[in-house]
Structure formats: C-alpha cells, structure tokens
Amino acid sequence: MSHIYKILAMLLMFITAHASADFYADLAFHHAPIHYQDTDSTNYPAEYITAIDYDSDWISNNNWDNLGDGLWPATVYYSVVESCSHYFIIYAFFHPRDWVDTPFDGEHENDLEGALFIVRKNGNTYGAMEGMITVFHSDFYSFVPNGSPLTNGNENIDGSVTFTFYEGSNRARTAQEAKGHGLKAWPYINNFTGASNQDGVIYYPSRGTGETPSSGNDRSVKYQLVNIFEPNGFWQQALHEASMTSAMSSTFHAWGTFKGNNSGGCGGGAIFASCNSNSANAPWGWNDGNDGASYRGEFALHPTNLVDHYFNGVGNFSHRYINNRYAQDLQNAGFNSSYKPQGWSDSLDLNTLYTRLTHSCP
C-alpha cells in the first residue's frame, strides 16, 4: 500500500509541476514587453535578437562566425521565480555579436542582456508590475511605473516604466542600444524611440514562432518566448557543464560566462579594435560590480535579495521561494557551499540560498 501512495505522490508532483509551468508561460506572456531595438546600418543582422543555439548547436565560440544574413526567428528567453509575495520574471535578449565601428574600442562574441520584472501577487491572476531592473553591460538600472510603492534604496531609481496595450494586456516597453546592446526601459535608449527618422526594429510578443525582421527598419516583428528551463535548453546546458573545465565544455567558459574567441573576424570591426574572449554572461552570471552588497548571479538565483537591495518601499515582501528552479536544480545536482560549479562567485553562498526554499507560505 505504501508503494501505491508513493506513486500517487509522484504523480501529483508531476501534475503540479506541469500546471505551474503552464501558468508561468501564461504569466510570462502576459507581462512580456514590447521591445525597441536600435539598429546600425553597418550590420543590421548583428542587431537582431535570436536564440543562443540559432546556428543549431550549443557551441558558443562559433556564434560570431555563423552570423550570416540574420534569417532566424526572433527569440526572447524567460524564467519565473516565485516567492510568497512576488513573481520575478527575467526576459533575456541574445545577440551573436557585441560589435563596434569606432577606433580603439572592444568587441566580443555573444551578448545576452535583459530585464527583471518585479510583479506583486495582488489577487489578480497575473499580479501587478512594481518595477524592473535592467542590464546595461556591467551596470544595472532600475525603473518603476507610475503609482509603484517602490522608492530609492541602496541605488537610485533611474526612470519610469511606460506601457502600451497589446494582445490583452498593458505591456512595459524596453529598449536596447545598437552594437553593445545595453538595455533600459523605453525611451532611455535615445537613438531609437520609434521615430520615423531613426533606424530600429520593434518586437512584439507572440505565443507562436518568432518572425525575422524584413530589414533594420521593421516596426512590427513578433518574437517567440522560450523558457530558460525547457528540457535540453539553456539552463540544462549550464547544469550539464557546471563541473566541466573550459576545455571540456561547449557553451560556457566558466559558471555564468559564455565561451567566446576571436575567430571569424572579431576585433576587425574598426581600426585598432580589440576582441575580448569569454566576455558575455548568462543571467546567473550578471553583475553590477559597484552596487554594494548585491552579488554576481543574484539576478536569477536570488532576486529577492537584489530587489530588497535596490529598493525601499517593498512593503509585504517575502524572501521565501516556493518555486526557484535555479536554486532547486543546483541543490538536486548536489552542489553546495563546499562543492560549487566551476567559477562560482563566493559572494553568494549556496547553503544560505537553499534555506530560502519552502513548500508553503504563511
């Protein structure tokens, strides 16, 4: 009889996990942003957002080389971490190249930057967005919508979130610069705000497959949403390589850092330009190096600490996670404070993170 109970319990866990994944997909679509991408006519395809394995492999040090004509579907990665009081949704935008066209500048293979949406559970199905933190190279910027309770914390708020109604919900607008692809809330990337005399692509979320821009001046391109946690996907690749040396791995040089080299012409974008190897990061490697007691990787792994550091006025704010696949999967894989992935930041203690995991809320 006990054997039957175990089978029933496992079946219940399986059904619950799938129900959560379906809800998180709906949640991510509901809040998915309208995205403004500045483009540079020197190389339009290098500005198009796409999948990390757009060239049909997880080898990241050939992504610069395989750029081609940019005829691949627009893709945005997402993940959802749930605390007792909030949802934390990452939207991540990948470009095969971070490139330059000015002398004495640096470029590198692979580029992934994104935003963390802070969504309070307020009794409505999909909650209410209270703010966002964005990745702009090696700095984070914070933005809040009108009426948000969030105020300046250890970092000052950098601007306002604005919305456009599309496909059933008011959607925040995000924007990325050309070439380096730093990300902020719209309209804080001034070179492309959608004006007719500016080069750029405007991306809209879709529940289906992504589209390819017709040019660097396409004002309506649908992007597909891809779960970071999907089977055999981005996160699974990171876990697979977590204990490997760089020489053994395909995608990551070290934990949270993509492999990248100078093949394919990287470093040739301008006179005296340089190519920097292994310079792009995944969400669990994102870091603002001068924002005090906020640590590398918290953007994905421990968002409650990041948000509580950046903002005051958080109100009823739980640090307990009822669903944090990043932490749960690392724990299930046997990693802890004594046995860490290759290149793990010692500032973020795994055992302490695991104490935040819970199965229920007060």
C-alpha positions, 0 to 999 in steps of 0.5 A: 500500500505504501508503494501505491501512495508513493506513486500517487505522490509522484504523480501529483508532483508531476501534475503540479509541476506541469500546471505551474509551468503552464501558468508561468508561460501564461504569466510570462506572456502576459507581462512580456514587453514590447521591445525597441531595438536600435539598429546600425546600418553597418550590420543590421543582422548583428542587431537582431535578437535570436536564440543562443543555439540559432546556428543549431548547436550549443557551441558558443565560440562559433556564434560570431562566425555563423552570423550570416544574413540574420534569417532566424526567428526572433527569440526572447528567453524567460524564467519565473521565480516565485516567492510568497509575495512576488513573481520575478520574471527575467526576459533575456535578449541574445545577440551573436555579436557585441560589435563596434565601428569606432577606433580603439574600442572592444568587441566580443562574441555573444551578448545576452542582456535583459530585464527583471520584472518585479510583479506583486501577487495582488489577487489578480491572476497575473499580479501587478508590475512594481518595477524592473531592473535592467542590464546595461553591460556591467551596470544595472538600472532600475525603473518603476511605473507610475503609482509603484510603492517602490522608492530609492534604496541602496541605488537610485531609481533611474526612470519610469516604466511606460506601457502600451496595450497589446494582445490583452494586456498593458505591456512595459516597453524596453529598449536596447542600444545598437552594437553593445546592446545595453538595455533600459526601459523605453525611451532611455535608449535615445537613438531609437524611440520609434521615430520615423527618422531613426533606424530600429526594429520593434518586437512584439510578443507572440505565443507562436514562432518568432518572425525575422525582421524584413530589414533594420527598419521593421516596426512590427516583428513578433518574437517567440518566448522560450523558457530558460528551463525547457528540457535540453535548453539553456539552463540544462546546458549550464547544469550539464557543464557546471563541473566541466573545465573550459576545455571540456565544455561547449557553451560556457567558459566558466559558471555564468560566462559564455565561451567566446574567441576571436575567430571569424573576424572579431576585433576587425570591426574598426581600426585598432579594435580589440576582441575580448574572449569569454566576455558575455554572461548568462543571467546567473552570471550578471553583475553590477560590480559597484552596487554594494552588497548585491552579488554576481548571479543574484539576478536569477538565483536570488532576486529577492535579495537584489530587489530588497537591495535596490529598493525601499518601499517593498512593503509585504515582501517575502524572501521565501521561494516556493518555486526557484528552479535555479536554486532547486536544480543546483541543490538536486545536482548536489552542489553546495557551499563546499562543492560549487560549479566551476567559477562560482562567485563566493559572494553568494553562498549556496547553503544560505540560498537553499534555506530560502526554499519552502513548500508553503507560505504563511 
